[in-house]
Amino acid sequence: MFVLMTGCTPDKAAHIPLPSPVRGPVADRPPYLCYFIPQAAVAELTGYRGPHRAGDDKRHPDSYSCVIANAEQSLFITSYDVSASRGAIERYMTFGEKRDPADLPKELGTGLISDFDLRMRPYRTVEAWFRCGSANSLIGITVKRNPARDQDHDLVQLMTIAQRRFAEMFGCDLGAPPPR
């Protein structure tokens, strides 16, 4: 018995488009973890649906960092500085400009969105330097990469929530971005 099989290979591989990442709204409702992250957003934005823990709820007067994590990795990392120097945002922007940067809307202040690797795991991060009352403040939010989400869109929404919550926490009015 003789079997002859033939096939053809096209000159170019067929391009199968990947589905577009979800660009949905981020829930802005209590409870909030680490002051700025709506608990409802943790599973939706990271894709992780299991148990997690969040940092303490002891608000520090000047600066604070907080991690929302599961047993294996960080899901979100947040930080704030009530009175941040121009140098803080410039160092971040120099770092981020080489890591798939995306623009931050001007109304959120000076900053950008970029990739960030932590312990060999990929994240997407945003930092914004903005005015709150008479102070130049800084907020950073880092989220575990989730290719099913449009994380730039998510981070802009989270930064909007974070700045509103920051102004409520510290009793200041959000203003124009600090001069560059």
N, C-alpha and C positions, 0 to 999 in steps of 0.2 A: 504494500500500500504506500502510495506517495501522496503527501499533502503539500500543497503549495499555498502559502499565505502571502498576500501582498498588502501593502499599505502605502499610504502617501504621507509625506511630511510637508506641510505648507512652508513656504519660504519664511514666513514670520509666524510666530506662535500666536494663537488666537488670544486676544485681549479680553479678559473677563473682568468687567468693572466690579469693583468692590462697592458694597452699599455705603452710602454717605453716613457719616456719624450723626447720631441724634443731636438735634439742636433744640432741646426743649427748655422750658422755664425751670429755674431752680426755686424750690419751695422756700418761701421766706416766712417761716412761722416757728414759734417756740415748740419744744425746747431747743436751745442752742448749746452746742458743745464748743468748748474752748472760746466762748463768747461770740464767735462769728459764724460758726458752721451750723446751719439748721440740721437737727438730727435726721430729719427726713431725707436730706441730701446725701448722707453717707453711703447708703446702699445704691441709690440711683446713680450717683456720679462716679463711684469707684467700681461698681459691679459686684462688690463684696456684700454678702447678705448674712454673714455669721455674727457671732458675738464680737464686741469690740470694747475698748476702754478709752476713756478720755482723761486728759490731765485734770488737775484740781481746779476748783472755781474760786481760788483766792486771787482777786484782782490786785495786781501790783501797781503802785502809783506811777512808775516811770516806764518800765518795759516788761515784757512777758513773752514766753514761748510756751506752746502747748502742742501735744501730739495726740491724735486719735489713731489708735493702732489695734491690730489683732495680734494673735500670738506669733505671727511670722514677720509682719512688716508694718510700717507706718502707712496709714491711709490718707491722713491729712496732717499737715504741720502748719501751725499758725504762729504769728508773732506780731508784736506791736512795740513801737517806741513813741512815747508821747512827744518827745522833743528830739528829733533826728537831724543830724547835720546833712548838708548837701553831699558831703563825701560818702555817706552811707549809701545813698541812692546811686551815686556815680560808680562806686565799686560794683554794686549789683548790676548796673547796666553794662559795664565793661565785661563782666562775667557772662551776662545773658546774650549779648550781641553776637556771640560765637556759637550759640546753642539754639538754633531754629527760633529766632525771635519773632514776636508778633507785637503789633502796636497796642498800647493801652489807650482807651479813649481819653482825650485831653481833659474832659470834665472830672476824671478820677485822679488827676494829678500827673506828676512826672513818674515814669516807670515803664515797664514792659513785661511781657510774658515770654518765658523761655523754658527749655528742657533742663532737667536737673537729675543727675544720677546720685543715688544714696545707697551705699552698700550693695552695689551692683544691681539695683532696681531702678526702673525708669519712673520719673515724675514730671509733671508740668507745674511751673511755679509762676507767680506774679508778685511783684512788689510795687507799691505806689507811695510816693512822697506827696503829701497834700497838706492843706491848711485846715486846722480845726481851732477856731478862735484865733489867738495870736501866735499859736505854736505851729511849727512845721513838723508834722507827724508822719510816721512810716508804718505801713501794715504789709505783711508778707503772708501769702497763702500758697501752700504746696499741696498738690493732690496726686495720688497714685495714678499712673497712666491707665487710661481705659480707651482703647481704640474705637469702642462702640459709641463714644460721646465726642461732641465738638467741645473739647476742653478749653479752648480759648474763649468761646462763648460762655461756658460755665464759670470760668475764672473772672470774667468781667462782671457777671451777675453776682458772684460771691464777693468780689471787692466792693460792689455797690452796697450789698447787705452789710459787709464789715464796716464800711465807713459810716453808714447810718447808725449801726450799733455802737461804734466807737464814740460818735458824737453824743449819743444818749448816755453812755457810761461816764463820760468825762464832762458832760454839761457844756459842750462847746458847739458853735455853729460852723458847719462846713463852709469853706470859702473858696476863692479862686486858688488854683495851684500856686505853690511858691514860685517866685521868679527863678529862672534857671541861670 
